[in-house]
Amino acid sequence: MKKYIVLGVLFILPIVVYLFFASGVNNFGKLPVLTENVDAGSSLGTSLDDKITVLGFLGGDIDARKLNAFNLNQKIYKRFNGFEDFQFVMVVPRGTETAVEELKKELSKLADVSNWKFVFAPENDIITLFTNLNTPFSLDEKLYSPYVFIVDKKGDLRGRLKDDDTKRELFGYDATSVAVLNNKMIDDMKVLLAEYRLAVKDNGVTRRDSYLKYNTEKDEE
């Protein structure tokens, strides 16, 4: 019996230790940059710089995309909104102002929507911004995409170099899927926020670091 215990320690323990440290690298590494310097375009009237931005394209039929908005609100926005440099930017075509106001009223019943920003833009500007993300996705005829994107404070698109399911790069997150938001986007947001938290700690603890600590630790409860 002792012989098997010794063999188990010699052969199994090193494997367990390796797996532990391998997972640690994955959990505490930086979220990869997939597209650098995404240009929002001056005509959009908003900036993707100096904020951690969840960027989405709800298209011209707002009522048909309420599921996306509610999924994002409940799973992503409410979880990370305590961070002061965090924002949602939803780019929508001009002419949807009334529908957007109705959506905001519904969302406001569930959370403070002050960091939900809706940008009303002409078609060409929306297409240009989406193209600048340099993803394999495309907008439909109503300028809608089910995917939302994480853009960091430098305006770089963040994601995964290899998605576990597709084995390809993960540029965006399907907002129609609660599973994707739960199992992928939340994890990636935590990695990015932790990255900024560590960067802030290198320069001393500040109030901003407290926000980051609150959000990352709250999610782990």
Residue pairs with C-beta under 8 A, 6 or more apart in sequence:
27 191
28 191
28 194
29 191
30 191
30 195
31 150
31 158
31 159
31 160
31 188
31 191
31 192
31 195
32 158
32 159
32 160
32 161
33 152
33 156
33 157
33 158
34 134
34 135
34 157
34 158
34 159
34 161
34 169
34 171
35 132
35 133
35 134
35 135
35 156
35 157
35 171
36 156
36 157
37 154
37 155
37 156
38 48
38 129
38 132
38 133
38 151
38 155
38 156
38 157
39 129
39 132
39 155
40 46
40 47
40 48
40 129
40 132
40 155
41 125
41 128
41 129
41 132
43 121
43 122
43 125
44 91
44 119
44 121
44 125
44 129
45 119
46 89
46 117
46 119
48 55
48 89
48 151
48 155
49 153
49 154
49 155
50 85
50 153
51 85
51 86
51 87
51 153
52 83
52 85
52 86
52 87
52 150
52 151
52 152
52 153
52 192
52 193
52 196
53 87
53 88
53 89
53 150
53 151
53 152
54 72
54 76
54 77
54 87
54 88
54 89
54 148
54 149
54 150
54 151
55 89
55 90
55 91
55 133
55 148
55 149
55 150
55 151
56 68
56 72
56 88
56 89
56 90
56 91
56 145
56 147
56 148
56 149
56 175
57 90
57 91
57 92
57 126
57 130
57 139
57 143
57 144
57 145
58 65
58 68
58 69
58 90
58 91
58 92
58 144
59 65
59 92
59 93
59 139
59 140
59 142
59 143
59 144
59 145
60 92
60 93
60 95
60 96
60 142
60 143
60 144
61 142
61 144
62 92
62 96
62 99
62 100
62 102
62 103
63 99
65 144
66 103
66 106
67 176
68 146
68 148
68 175
68 176
69 90
69 103
69 107
70 107
70 110
71 175
71 176
71 177
71 178
71 181
72 88
72 148
72 175
72 181
73 107
73 110
73 111
73 113
73 116
74 110
75 178
75 181
75 182
75 185
75 186
76 181
76 185
76 186
76 189
77 88
77 111
77 115
77 116
78 110
78 111
79 186
79 189
79 215
79 218
79 219
80 86
80 189
80 193
80 215
81 111
81 112
81 115
82 211
82 214
82 215
82 218
83 193
83 211
83 212
83 215
84 207
84 208
84 211
85 153
85 208
86 115
87 115
87 117
88 115
88 116
88 117
89 117
89 119
90 116
90 117
90 118
90 119
91 119
91 121
91 126
91 129
92 100
92 118
92 119
92 120
92 121
92 143
93 120
93 121
93 122
93 123
93 126
93 142
93 143
94 120
94 121
94 122
95 120
96 120
97 120
100 118
100 120
104 113
104 116
104 118
107 113
107 116
121 129
123 143
126 139
126 143
127 139
127 143
130 137
130 138
130 139
130 145
133 149
133 157
133 171
134 157
135 147
135 149
135 157
135 171
135 172
136 171
137 145
137 147
137 171
137 172
138 145
139 145
145 172
146 174
146 175
146 176
147 171
147 172
147 173
147 174
147 175
148 172
148 173
148 175
148 185
149 157
149 159
149 171
149 172
149 173
150 157
150 158
150 159
150 173
150 185
150 188
150 189
150 192
151 157
151 158
152 158
152 192
153 196
157 171
158 188
158 192
159 169
159 170
159 171
159 172
159 188
160 169
160 170
160 184
160 188
161 169
162 168
162 169
162 170
163 169
163 170
163 184
170 184
173 180
173 181
173 184
173 185
173 188
174 180
175 181
186 219
190 216
190 219
193 212
193 215
193 216
194 212
194 216
196 212
197 209
197 212
197 213
197 216
200 206
200 208
200 209
200 212
201 209
